[in-house]
Amino acid sequence: MPPSSKYFDIKFDKPATYRITVQGQIHEHYSECFGGMRFTTSPGTDHTTVTILTGRLSDQAELAGILNSLYELHLPIRTVTLIKEDE
């Protein structure tokens, strides 16, 4: 039986807007590494610093690159949310 989830139709090669939440703070001089995503930093519920990156990416390959950059900075990824898939 095929999945009935609305997420089944997400395309790898289409632009979409994402929200990525990481534990820690990203220094502003790294902003070029994140495809023009906006950064918002705030205290987390567990008294740690949380940074939220929000922005439109060209495809999931670009998303993978962003996630890899966060990994290389040793920033634990808390969530990745698809906000809107462009048609």
Secondary structure, 3 states (H helix, E strand, C coil): CCCCCHHHHCCCCCCEEEEEEEECCCCHHHHHHHCCCEEEEEECCCCCEEEEEEEEECCHHHHHHHHHHHHHCCCCEEEEEEEEECC
